[in-house]
Amino acid sequence: MLTVEVRSATERDQQLVVDVITLAFSTDPMARWAYPDPATYL
């Protein structure tokens, strides 16, 4: 069985967290509508 560690993000994790959230909402139609400019969206 795989053991998973859960911890709070730190400042060192900031870019990784931003990347994960960006990918999580990358196909969300509402997010795409709210940020129509590709440079702002991603």
C-alpha positions in Angstrom: 0.0 0.0 0.0 1.3 3.5 -0.9 1.7 6.0 1.9 0.9 9.6 1.0 2.3 12.6 2.9 -0.1 15.6 3.3 1.4 18.9 4.3 0.8 22.6 4.0 2.4 24.4 1.1 5.4 26.7 1.8 6.8 29.6 -0.1 9.1 27.2 -1.9 6.0 25.4 -3.3 4.4 28.6 -4.6 5.1 28.1 -8.3 4.1 24.5 -8.2 0.8 25.4 -6.5 0.1 28.1 -9.1 0.8 25.6 -11.9 -1.5 23.0 -10.4 -4.4 25.5 -9.9 -3.8 26.8 -13.5 -4.1 23.3 -14.9 -7.1 22.5 -12.7 -9.1 25.3 -14.3 -7.6 25.2 -17.8 -10.7 23.6 -19.3 -13.3 25.5 -17.2 -15.6 27.4 -19.5 -16.3 30.1 -16.9 -12.6 30.7 -16.3 -12.0 30.9 -20.0 -14.8 33.4 -20.4 -13.5 35.5 -17.4 -10.0 35.6 -18.9 -10.4 35.9 -22.7 -6.8 37.0 -23.3 -4.5 33.9 -23.6 -1.6 35.7 -21.8 -3.8 36.5 -18.8 -5.6 33.1 -18.9 -2.5 31.0 -18.6 
